[in-house]
Amino acid sequence: MTNKILMKGSEAIAEAAILSGCRYFFGYPITPQNEIPEYLAKHLPKVGGTFLQAESEISAIYMVLGGAAAGARVMTSSSSPGISLKQEGISYMAGAEAPCVIVNIMRGGPGLGAIQGAQPDYWQATRGGGHGDYRLLVLAPATVQEAVNLTYQAFDLADKYRNPVMILGDGILAQIMEPVELPEANMQLPEKAWAVGKNENRPRNIVSSSYPKVYELEQVNIRLHERYAQIKKNEVRWDSYLTEDAEYVIASYGSAARIAKAAIKMARAEGIKVGLIRPISVWPFPAEPFQRIIPQTKFFLSFEMCTGQMIDDVRLAIGNERPVYHYGRLGGVIPLPEELLAKIKELVKEAK
Amino acid sequence: MHELLLAGFGGQGVMLMGKILAYAGMKEKKQVMFIPSYGSEMRGGTANCSVILSDEEIDAPVVSKPTVLVAMNTPSFDKFEASVKENGIIILNSSLITREEIRENVKVIKVPASDIAKELGNERIINMVLLGALVAATNCVKVDSIMASLKEILPPHRHDLLPLNQKAIEAAMKLDK
């Protein structure tokens, strides 16, 4: 029999990190993700780990870089404005090939915005975010259980590709409680021969993003680019719902995808054949399932809690083959399934 | 599917009531979701949370038209009365809410929860009285599951309060019959 426990999304992310072998957390408080640091402050010391609240997001992300360079499993979490502050350090980590996990629990923006859940940071997350030509592997859970599973895997993926991995959630996911099943604690962490630290039997290791010689830096860029190609090949994740006979396809991720699913059930009850493709990895973006479904699809509808960002990736995937529309609510307003249903019906009517 | 909206003053035990319902539902192998409201709210302002209990997978993490509203005070009743689903239920703490309902297409159950709690000797168990009324009206979970959940949620040094909580729930259940 499985043993399920009721957990808040943010707490579940924190526990999954511990179970995956994360022993260091550096961060700075911000709503709606404060339960992550709160949980880790309580539980990391029990497993011999360190929780440290830094004086700012910027110092926190550089502490993460330090921990990663030393070979530890390390994490930081924040919400939209705090993630913006961390971008310089994230870029340094991408350049230094320092693995870590960054959690962004998105809220309404721009600027200080509001503390309610939203999805306005898709571009920032999927296009690198900071300066320089880099990418993060970005995973977007829709349920508390998926948040556990993806956070648990994120540390392995970060180590495998020596690249920062982002968990892209929102205020809804962080605050709701759902039953979850937790994985076994990971006791076998990978060796990191590249890490800095005391070792008299090997040459000195340096973990840095500084390459003053341009030809050397170009080689680093090429190497990173090849690694991103590997990630694109191996790590594309997505889910679909009722797409087999779908004539209209919604693209949606995270909490929005759950609202989409509810709207699809309502639409189906009225005989409208709508389906859902839900990217789980938003970088790399699952272009292939969208391309495959073009022949049967009359239009695509990107449903996001912002003015439309993922819609770009949907358009890149399908080109000019079909119309791509957008619907969403902004600033932390949660769209209701009924609203999306109304939009679907309006578009279906126009398409006929 | 039960979509419950629980609302009251901060400190009336709204969040605990929601958590107990979610735990109890989980014990009965139901699909459950607990959705707290959060915001830049003041002490003494309204607090609310939603709980979804279902036999099927829960999709949208939002309750816009609750099947049941539990209103612990007048501001909560004012704020959420209109949102309740047609033929839904409103359970009122009639010790504090004196105005009549405006809605006609819902069932209203008036429970003098503050007075019952006072009679039982502890005003802090208003939430348990209303929880009893909720269970009596909807059968959404069993009292046994609630008591088992409460035992898990409350820290051991508070377990001496378990019999009082049970009494509060039972008092309200008798009331409905």
Interface residues (C-beta under 8 A of the other chain):
Chain A: K4 L6 T31 P32 I115 Q116 I172 L173 Q175 I176 M177 E178 P179 S255 R258 I259 K261 A262 K265 I334 L336 P337 E338
Chain B: K19 A22 Y23 M26 V32 M33 F34 I35 P36 Y38 G39 S40 I58 D59 A60 P61 V62 S64
